[in-house]
Amino acid sequence: MKVGEMEARGSKTLVAGDPVRQPSWLVWTLMKVFRIVLLTVMWAGIGMGLGLFSGIVVLLVRSLIVHTTPDMSLAYRHVSIPLAITTGSCAFFWNVVRSCQVAVARYKSKQRAAA
């Protein structure tokens, strides 16, 4: 198959095949919920790791300047955990909004296909 034929058919692959069936609403909803939970936990973990790293660096620099022993529990309490909560909640709300947008687009495309 030539590239011109592929573009005319709207295909992006060289293999001609049957269109893939859309999953049912239950499977689609479970996939989206799993994705939201997975990405929320992932971004919260990344935020906690970066917050802990930056908190430790700041505490070490501060202790070197002031010539005191750093209390590393402050890195967890005041930097890492709030940053994990912030990044996790931002990721949660972002993914919920995007899933709702995709659901609306899916609903509209089904309505157009049925008409």
C-alpha positions as CSV (number, residue, x, y, z in Angstrom):
1,M,0.0,0.0,0.0
2,K,1.3,3.4,-0.9
3,V,1.4,6.4,1.4
4,G,-1.2,8.2,-0.8
5,E,-3.6,5.3,-0.4
6,M,-3.0,5.3,3.4
7,E,-3.8,9.0,3.6
8,A,-6.9,8.7,1.5
9,R,-8.2,5.9,3.8
10,G,-7.1,7.8,7.0
11,S,-4.9,4.9,8.0
12,K,-1.6,5.4,9.8
13,T,-0.3,1.8,9.5
14,L,0.7,-0.3,6.5
15,V,-1.5,-3.2,7.7
16,A,-5.1,-3.2,6.6
17,G,-7.3,-4.5,9.3
18,D,-10.7,-4.4,10.9
19,P,-11.5,-1.4,13.1
20,V,-11.0,-2.0,16.8
21,R,-14.2,-2.3,18.9
22,Q,-14.8,0.3,21.5
23,P,-14.9,-1.2,25.1
24,S,-18.2,-1.2,27.0
25,W,-19.0,1.7,29.3
26,L,-18.1,-0.5,32.4
27,V,-14.7,-1.5,31.1
28,W,-14.0,2.0,29.9
29,T,-15.0,3.5,33.3
30,L,-12.8,1.0,35.1
31,M,-9.9,1.8,32.9
32,K,-10.2,5.5,33.5
33,V,-10.6,5.0,37.3
34,F,-7.5,2.8,37.4
35,R,-5.6,5.4,35.3
36,I,-6.6,8.2,37.6
37,V,-5.6,6.3,40.7
38,L,-2.3,5.2,39.2
39,L,-1.3,8.6,38.0
40,T,-2.3,10.3,41.3
41,V,-0.2,7.9,43.3
42,M,2.7,8.2,40.8
43,W,2.7,12.1,40.9
44,A,2.3,12.1,44.7
45,G,5.4,9.8,45.0
46,I,7.4,12.0,42.6
47,G,6.4,15.1,44.6
48,M,7.3,13.4,47.8
49,G,10.7,12.4,46.5
50,L,11.5,15.8,45.1
51,G,10.2,17.5,48.2
52,L,12.3,15.3,50.4
53,F,15.4,15.8,48.3
54,S,15.0,19.6,48.2
55,G,14.1,19.7,51.9
56,I,17.3,17.8,52.8
57,V,19.4,20.0,50.6
58,V,18.0,23.2,52.1
59,L,18.4,21.9,55.7
60,L,22.0,20.9,55.0
61,V,22.9,24.2,53.5
62,R,21.2,26.0,56.4
63,S,23.0,23.9,58.9
64,L,26.3,24.6,57.2
65,I,25.7,28.4,57.3
66,V,24.4,28.5,60.9
67,H,26.8,25.8,62.2
68,T,24.1,23.6,63.8
69,T,23.0,20.0,63.6
70,P,20.1,19.7,61.1
71,D,16.8,18.2,62.2
72,M,16.0,16.0,59.2
73,S,12.4,15.3,60.3
74,L,11.6,18.9,59.3
75,A,12.3,17.8,55.7
76,Y,9.5,15.3,55.9
77,R,7.0,17.4,58.0
78,H,7.3,20.8,56.3
79,V,8.4,20.1,52.8
80,S,8.0,16.5,51.6
81,I,4.5,15.7,52.8
82,P,2.8,19.0,51.8
83,L,4.4,18.8,48.4
84,A,3.2,15.2,47.9
85,I,-0.3,16.2,48.9
86,T,-0.2,19.2,46.5
87,T,1.1,17.3,43.5
88,G,-1.2,14.3,44.2
89,S,-4.3,16.5,44.4
90,C,-3.3,18.5,41.3
91,A,-2.7,15.2,39.4
92,F,-6.1,13.9,40.6
93,F,-8.1,16.9,39.5
94,W,-6.2,17.2,36.2
95,N,-6.9,13.6,35.3
96,V,-10.6,13.8,36.4
97,V,-11.1,16.9,34.1
98,R,-9.3,15.2,31.2
99,S,-11.3,12.0,31.7
100,C,-14.6,14.0,31.7
101,Q,-13.5,15.8,28.5
102,V,-12.7,12.4,26.8
103,A,-16.0,11.0,28.0
104,V,-17.9,13.9,26.5
105,A,-16.0,13.5,23.2
106,R,-16.7,9.8,23.2
107,Y,-20.4,10.4,23.9
108,K,-20.6,13.0,21.1
109,S,-18.9,10.7,18.6
110,K,-21.3,7.8,19.5
111,Q,-24.2,10.2,19.0
112,R,-22.9,11.2,15.6
113,A,-22.3,7.6,14.6
114,A,-25.8,6.6,15.6
115,A,-27.4,9.4,13.6
